[in-house]
Amino acid sequence: MNFNSQSYRLSSGFRQTRAGRLTVLVLLGVLGIGAAGCLGAILGMFVLWALSSSGADSRTLFNVVMFGLPVLLATTMTGWMVRNVLVVLRSAAWLDGTRLTVQRIRPRTVDLATAHSVVLRPSSRRFTMSAPGVTRVNDERIPELLVVGPEGTVRLMLAVDTGAPLPQADLFALANVLSTVRRPGAAEVAQELHALAARAPQS
């Protein structure tokens, strides 16, 4: 494969669990917005009671507190829901020649050919092994590819959204690109990726 002219989409992002995650997020968001509005109204009553003794205009206080707090909390909850929905919808990663892009809401791209350093390190997450009716957390931590270049820092978790390792093809694609660039740490990470690919699922 000529990595200088071809693009390769990695199996990153929420592909298998997207529908379920979106359903949960929307349900939590709707319930959270309602709860935030109620909480804001309750807090507003206490704030209104506390401020009314100061002699301020009670009508102004009522409008500001009883409407302002619920709207503020509900807007905050809406922002949380929208952000997480966008993360689920837009999360992805791909190779374009020697350029690696990882996207959550906005894409971050680094050119492996000009990277300052390439490191493979264990993350705080662990692999999840799934079988029909059984989901088990493995003791092995999910490796994270960390690339620092002139464009910034890019992090790629080497697992799919279910917690299983990336497929062999993805790991080989990353390893083959890294083996063609002579950057600090690239050769060592390429060897590690080949070792990971040898025991990763084929698809």
Secondary structure, 3 states (H helix, E strand, C coil): CCCCCCEEECCCCCCCCHHHHHHHHHHHHHHHHHHHHHHHHHHHHHHHHHHHCCCCCHHHHHHHHHHHHHHHHHHHHHHHHHHHHHHHHHCEEEEECCEEEEECCCEEEEEHHHCCEEEEEEEEEEEEEEECCEEEEEEEEEEEEEEEECCEEEEEECECCCCCECCHHHHHHHHHHHHHCCCCCHHHHHHHHHHHHHCCCCC
